[in-house]
Amino acid sequence: MHVVVIGTGFVGVVTAAVFASFGNQVTGLDIDPQKITKLSQGEVPFHEPQLTEMLQAQLGQGNLHFTTEYAEAIPAAEVIMVAVGTPSAPDGNADLTYVHKACESLAPYLQPGAIVCIKSTVPPGSFTEISKKMKALTDTPFVLASLPEFLREGSAVNDTLHPDRLVIGCTDPTAIETLKQLHEPFQAPLVVVRPESAQMGKYSANAYLAQRITFINQIADLCEENGADVEEVTHVIGYDKRIGNHYWYPGLGYGGSCFPKDVKELAAYSRSVGQGYNLFNKIDELNENRIFIKMKEYEQLVGGWEGKRVAVLGLSFKPHTDDLRVAPSTKVIPHLLHEGAQVLAYDPLAIPAFQQWLGQPEGLEYASSVAAACTEADVILLLIEWPELIEYPYGDLPDRTNGQPRWMIDTRNQLDPQQFTSEMWQYKSTGRTYDRER
Ligand code: UGA
């Protein structure tokens, strides 16, 4: 099938490469010529495991091409997927400028019966608006559908190849058959619903997962007050099949390019339809404030940040990416610097991105390894569960020269507390009992 994917962010490139790997003729389209040149040469402009190999293989086999020209790509396309960015506008609503621009640019070149699928996350209600705008620009009959995306950064290729389900938001029977055929190689459950439900489903899935994280963070905080251990609590609740035992890591709150934005957008959408009193506002507020509340708590534990050498481990918002969007480091490090700490930051991948974002303010140094960050540190703050960071043998670090114990703050409960039983360590986790029992 001839498929065009518009937008070459991580959803667009992964989608293009995966559909090409199933033998489709895929064109990736973006208005940024630099991105297109790189991609045409087999270079992925961001970090995503397995993607470069897949991209190069598909370019080599001739299934995948890239262009900046709508006039070149759209006329042959049977299915067009719009996967451009939808950043948050200042009022919390999704900014659909790029989606509208892409739809307006493609409309004049459509072949009769082409299916235009919105993969970008757009709020419920925007479907009718997009359709109206496109119909004003072409007399060619086309079908507008919604194909929301559920992949995660850092495991995007694997998630796309092995989805839990595929959602087709469409009401046109012929287009539904074509889209079913296109998605057959995935061998995943296909859920066919109306476009509005597909879009609402996407927001609901992300908002539900975000509230789940917010919920377990609150439970973890309560555990710290009463001798319960959040890891045991998740075992207790996880055996209930209605609840499940996964996706329960507590920490400093959810980050990334999706959950924070989608929860805010759902809150804004609720307000816009007169439902200002809603759950989503509260989830967002709790998540926004969490880091500062926890940093105050840690400050008291370690006896103030002023003059302390603090190793901050993990700068990206999650492992296997250099994406800094709503990463805990982007709040934690400026806060520590403001409070007068000396920060030694380390990440296996994201140091260049962080340097570009924050530069080299006074008090901040970038370390070349876990050991370089931690050896002289008074406090180690483990923010992200990169394998290199959680597998490091911290217990083997030399003692501090002043004879005082060093703090390990394991914000995501990733380390074995037994490493920190010596008198030269103090260990703090989230919602666990070890620190209290020593
Ligand atoms: C998320 C969803 O998981 C995907 O299904 C969705 O397609 C994607 O958003 C999107 O809308 O594009 P992603 O943001 O890449 O994917 O990453 P997640 O692995 O879901 O993590 C999001 C945040 O939640 C991270 O800050 C992570 O540390 C945090 N998290 C996750 C927890 O604090 N605890 C957990 O148990 C799980």
Residues whose N, C-alpha, C, O or C-beta is under 5 A from the ligand:
A	BS01	UGA	E149 F150 L151 R152 E153 I213 Y247 W248 Y249 G251 G253 Y254 G255 G256 S257 C258 F259 F317 K318
